Amino acid sequence: MPKSTGTGVDPMSADFIIRPARELDTSAVHSIELEQFSHPWPLQQFHRELILPFSRFLIAETLPVSRIAGFSITWVIPPTAEIHNIAIKGEYQGRGLGRKLLTAVLDSLAGEVDEVYLEVRTSNRKAISLYESAGFSCAGLRKDYYENPPEDAWVYHLRLDQK
Ligand SMILES: CC(C)(COP(=O)(O)OP(=O)(O)OC[C@H]1O[C@@H](n2cnc3c(N)ncnc32)[C@H](O)[C@@H]1OP(=O)(O)O)[C@@H](O)C(=O)NCCC(=O)NCCS
């Protein structure tokens, strides 16, 4: 029997598409935010990201049964972009979906911005490994950048023409 998530989608056999977020996605996105971050954004912030003209809000969705498996939010203000948030729901992690989503974000930025920045908790080995393998390099440290728990952030940087 395939492993079931109780949602009717076996995470080991689902396919995924990456698409722009819609209003109806926000509560599922917020559930992932609550599951994956110790200092989560409020639901209202996700509604706001849908209307900010410079925000690129992408969804990773399972197929053939539609479930929200992850999301990313990037502020695109040429000549730079900043990835503010990227997360994959726990049951879908470790299957290449985070990399697929990050690649989609970077592909969407090609020709539009020269540089991409992001911050990451210094203890977040998974995310750091993903970013470094995508070509990002460490550009500095922001002391006490995070709350709950307090932690420094590494600033990571990618020049898109170096990809
Ligand atoms: C970081 C995150 C998006 C990665 O998504 P994912 O779907 O699990 O990652 P993938 O399966 O695509 O793996 C991509 C890379 O991430 C890294 N990675 C994934 N799981 C890892 C683990 N358990 N330990 C170390 N590195 C890991 C590896 O570099 C991996 O590449 P590889 O498979 O070639 O070794 C996901 O773990 C997540 O949502 N974490 C919580 C939210 C978060 O911390 N977001 C980042 C905020 S800055």
The ligand as a Gaussian input file, in Angstrom:
#p B3LYP/6-31G(d) Opt

LIG

0 1
 C       14.802000      24.231000       2.775000
 C       13.655000      23.503000       2.058000
 C       12.850000      24.513000       1.225000
 C       14.260000      22.449000       1.104000
 O       13.180000      21.793000       0.440000
 P       13.227000      20.224000       0.110000
 O       12.134000      19.940000      -0.843000
 O       13.251000      19.463000       1.382000
 O       14.664000      20.100000      -0.584000
 P       15.073000      19.170000      -1.830000
 O       14.580000      17.788000      -1.609000
 O       14.712000      19.857000      -3.081000
 O       16.657000      19.164000      -1.662000
 C       17.406000      20.231000      -2.213000
 C       18.694000      20.378000      -1.434000
 O       18.413000      20.831000      -0.101000
 C       19.414000      20.289000       0.766000
 N       18.768000      19.368000       1.703000
 C       17.521000      18.835000       1.633000
 N       17.310000      18.029000       2.708000
 C       18.425000      18.091000       3.442000
 C       18.816000      17.510000       4.697000
 N       17.998000      16.694000       5.384000
 N       20.039000      17.825000       5.199000
 C       20.883000      18.643000       4.525000
 N       20.571000      19.229000       3.330000
 C       19.366000      18.944000       2.830000
 C       20.385000      19.512000      -0.109000
 O       21.360000      20.433000      -0.600000
 C       19.482000      19.099000      -1.247000
 O       20.179000      18.800000      -2.428000
 P       20.608000      17.266000      -2.729000
 O       19.327000      16.475000      -2.683000
 O       21.207000      17.345000      -4.095000
 O       21.553000      16.872000      -1.651000
 C       12.748000      22.759000       3.065000
 O       13.564000      21.944000       3.883000
 C       11.909000      23.652000       3.958000
 O       10.800000      24.022000       3.610000
 N       12.435000      23.971000       5.160000
 C       11.680000      24.753000       6.160000
 C       11.505000      26.186000       5.724000
 C       12.842000      26.864000       5.530000
 O       13.765000      26.722000       6.333000
 N       12.943000      27.638000       4.437000
 C       14.138000      28.395000       4.120000
 C       14.081000      29.717000       4.789000
 S       15.535000      30.702000       4.442000

